[in-house]
């Protein structure tokens, strides 16, 4: 049975950037910037996209991935009612809505981490994070140590093998599905997430919404480890992304062909029978137009994006070649 995510084009919205929100979340009052984001919806529909990936959205301190409240839309963008209206308008135009799920880590302002700061060994949340120890220290001089994502100590790694943490995050996901009627989640740092956590998430989200889509951010490796019937429906195809610009800059289409054969060849490709999420730029990399030595190649890059195996994604504004 075919489902919506088997054959659609995504439009990637980075709301903090495209709405002109400040980098630091010092807003005392909610600023209703979703009004501006809603204006993009008819344009996205006119591009014949079928889905929007929008994020990060959780209330955070700076760039959006240092979460401080999983059940609030970032006040720099609006409130929960604003986002509920955004999803409703998108659905009325036939657009599915996928949001960022930042479950590998939290920010330092998240309630569980602040409880550890206050109560130290007496905190009931010590087991919520990886590597908590009270004989060390960290760059913020809290008087205890912890694991951080890639040593970025504003991002504290959650312990996804802890039952309480998993149950909390699954309850958060149910909240977003029931409250906002979202259609999928893009898992930030999926290559760092616990596999059992993702297996449980696949089962839980499928029970909540039969056609719910899970896509993971994975940079490199054997993508089939993540994309399979038990875990995720798709991951980011960074291997193809690299080949699409360097293959043109080096006048070497063999690089692109090698990637396609390695991933999708019917006689042994790593991801044969699977559908990956394809892109030429996103909020973590430079825009494609700035990577091409010859900007005239932009048309052939997008032609390949649309015609090679995968779900193509347009990063907001790049449709104008800028």
Secondary structure in CASP SS format (residue, H / E / C, confidence):
PFRMAT SS
TARGET T0000
AUTHOR 0000-0000-0000
METHOD secondary structure of the structure
MODEL  1
X C 1.00
X C 1.00
X C 1.00
X H 1.00
X H 1.00
X H 1.00
X C 1.00
X C 1.00
X C 1.00
X E 1.00
X E 1.00
X E 1.00
X E 1.00
X C 1.00
X H 1.00
X H 1.00
X H 1.00
X H 1.00
X C 1.00
X C 1.00
X C 1.00
X C 1.00
X C 1.00
X C 1.00
X C 1.00
X C 1.00
X C 1.00
X C 1.00
X C 1.00
X C 1.00
X C 1.00
X C 1.00
X C 1.00
X H 1.00
X H 1.00
X H 1.00
X H 1.00
X H 1.00
X C 1.00
X C 1.00
X H 1.00
X H 1.00
X H 1.00
X H 1.00
X H 1.00
X H 1.00
X C 1.00
X C 1.00
X C 1.00
X C 1.00
X E 1.00
X E 1.00
X E 1.00
X E 1.00
X C 1.00
X C 1.00
X C 1.00
X E 1.00
X E 1.00
X E 1.00
X C 1.00
X C 1.00
X C 1.00
X C 1.00
X C 1.00
X C 1.00
X E 1.00
X E 1.00
X E 1.00
X E 1.00
X E 1.00
X E 1.00
X E 1.00
X C 1.00
X C 1.00
X C 1.00
X C 1.00
X C 1.00
X C 1.00
X H 1.00
X H 1.00
X H 1.00
X H 1.00
X H 1.00
X H 1.00
X H 1.00
X H 1.00
X H 1.00
X H 1.00
X H 1.00
X H 1.00
X H 1.00
X C 1.00
X C 1.00
X C 1.00
X E 1.00
X E 1.00
X E 1.00
X E 1.00
X E 1.00
X E 1.00
X C 1.00
X C 1.00
X C 1.00
X E 1.00
X E 1.00
X C 1.00
X C 1.00
X C 1.00
X C 1.00
X H 1.00
X H 1.00
X H 1.00
X H 1.00
X H 1.00
X H 1.00
X H 1.00
X H 1.00
X H 1.00
X H 1.00
X H 1.00
X H 1.00
X C 1.00
X C 1.00
X C 1.00
X H 1.00
X H 1.00
X H 1.00
X E 1.00
X C 1.00
X C 1.00
X C 1.00
X E 1.00
X C 1.00
X C 1.00
X C 1.00
X C 1.00
X C 1.00
X C 1.00
X C 1.00
X C 1.00
X C 1.00
X C 1.00
X C 1.00
X E 1.00
X C 1.00
X C 1.00
X E 1.00
X H 1.00
X H 1.00
X H 1.00
X C 1.00
X C 1.00
X C 1.00
X C 1.00
X E 1.00
X E 1.00
X E 1.00
X C 1.00
X C 1.00
X C 1.00
X C 1.00
X H 1.00
X H 1.00
X H 1.00
X H 1.00
X H 1.00
X H 1.00
X H 1.00
X H 1.00
X H 1.00
X H 1.00
X H 1.00
X H 1.00
X H 1.00
X H 1.00
X H 1.00
X H 1.00
X H 1.00
X H 1.00
X C 1.00
X C 1.00
X C 1.00
X E 1.00
X E 1.00
X E 1.00
X E 1.00
X C 1.00
X C 1.00
X H 1.00
X H 1.00
X H 1.00
X C 1.00
X C 1.00
X H 1.00
X H 1.00
X H 1.00
X H 1.00
X H 1.00
X H 1.00
X H 1.00
X H 1.00
X H 1.00
X H 1.00
X H 1.00
X H 1.00
X H 1.00
X H 1.00
X C 1.00
X C 1.00
X C 1.00
X C 1.00
X E 1.00
X E 1.00
X E 1.00
X E 1.00
X C 1.00
X C 1.00
X C 1.00
X C 1.00
X C 1.00
X C 1.00
X H 1.00
X H 1.00
X H 1.00
X C 1.00
X E 1.00
X C 1.00
X C 1.00
X C 1.00
X C 1.00
X E 1.00
X C 1.00
X E 1.00
X E 1.00
X E 1.00
X C 1.00
X H 1.00
X H 1.00
X H 1.00
X H 1.00
X H 1.00
X H 1.00
X H 1.00
X H 1.00
X H 1.00
X H 1.00
X H 1.00
X H 1.00
X C 1.00
X C 1.00
X C 1.00
X H 1.00
X H 1.00
X H 1.00
X H 1.00
X H 1.00
X H 1.00
X H 1.00
X H 1.00
X H 1.00
X H 1.00
X H 1.00
X H 1.00
X C 1.00
X C 1.00
X C 1.00
X C 1.00
X C 1.00
X C 1.00
X C 1.00
X C 1.00
X C 1.00
X C 1.00
X C 1.00
X C 1.00
X E 1.00
X E 1.00
X E 1.00
X C 1.00
X C 1.00
X C 1.00
X C 1.00
X C 1.00
X C 1.00
X C 1.00
X C 1.00
X H 1.00
X H 1.00
X H 1.00
X H 1.00
X C 1.00
X C 1.00
X C 1.00
X H 1.00
X H 1.00
X H 1.00
X H 1.00
X H 1.00
X H 1.00
X H 1.00
X H 1.00
X H 1.00
X H 1.00
X H 1.00
X H 1.00
X H 1.00
X C 1.00
X C 1.00
X C 1.00
X E 1.00
X E 1.00
X E 1.00
X E 1.00
X E 1.00
X C 1.00
X C 1.00
X H 1.00
X H 1.00
X H 1.00
X C 1.00
X C 1.00
END
